[in-house]
Amino acid sequence: MELIFQGTDEMYSLPEHIFNVSFNEPLVHQVMVAYLARKRQGSKAQKSRSEVSGSGKKPWKQKGTGRARSGSLRSPIWRSGGVTFAAKPKKYFLKINKKMYKGAMQSIFSELIRQNRLFLFKDFLIESPKTKILLKKLKLMNFFRVLIITDNINKNLLFASRNLYSVCVLNVQSINPISLVSYDNVLITNSAIKKIEVMLQ
């Protein structure tokens, strides 16, 4: 399988077992759900009646007052009492093994190539950290919502893109299934795709 370098006539040969696999939608969905679940903080916490501050003394005697019986100042039905079903910190971790993750990433990259959404560059640089320069370069190539994957992030490229919601710059170690499917086009450098080949072997 071959992919042409943008702006040249040179071809780059891609391994079939990584970049030409069938799209496994259930696997991709499972991996994406697991990835999003890991990003949840799960840090919400409330206090139950045993945790809120307050006396353990019975507010008034059981009988003879004419009032409803009560045994605690910390009852959930009282102001400043505890919460009935108090939320506690929770881990939303879903287990995904390496083979499943690699399979999902191979499936996503293969589908990007089939849909003509993956574009290969020898290198992707701009001469100064100016947003308008980056936008002009992307507009000339008819790219709008793009993910740019490089081996080492160039500072000019990073500074020029960081206030653009439609452009994301990532290094190879930071790529993830959500980013790959969230943008219309993926621009990737030669050195980056070589590292991805090794990662997805």
Sequence and secondary structure as in RCSB ss.txt:
>XXXX:A:sequence
MELIFQGTDEMYSLPEHIFNVSFNEPLVHQVMVAYLARKRQGSKAQKSRSEVSGSGKKPWKQKGTGRARSGSLRS
PIWRSGGVTFAAKPKKYFLKINKKMYKGAMQSIFSELIRQNRLFLFKDFLIESPKTKILLKKLKLMNFFRVLIIT
DNINKNLLFASRNLYSVCVLNVQSINPISLVSYDNVLITNSAIKKIEVMLQ
>XXXX:A:secstr
 EEEBTTSS EEE  HHHHS    HHHHHHHHHHHHHHT         TTTS    S SS SSSSSS     TT 
TTSTT   TT            HHHHHHHHHHHHHHHHHTT EEEES    SSS HHHHHHHHHHTT  SEEEEE
SS  HHHHHHHTT TTEEEEEGGG  HHHHHHSSEEEEEHHHHHHHHHHT 
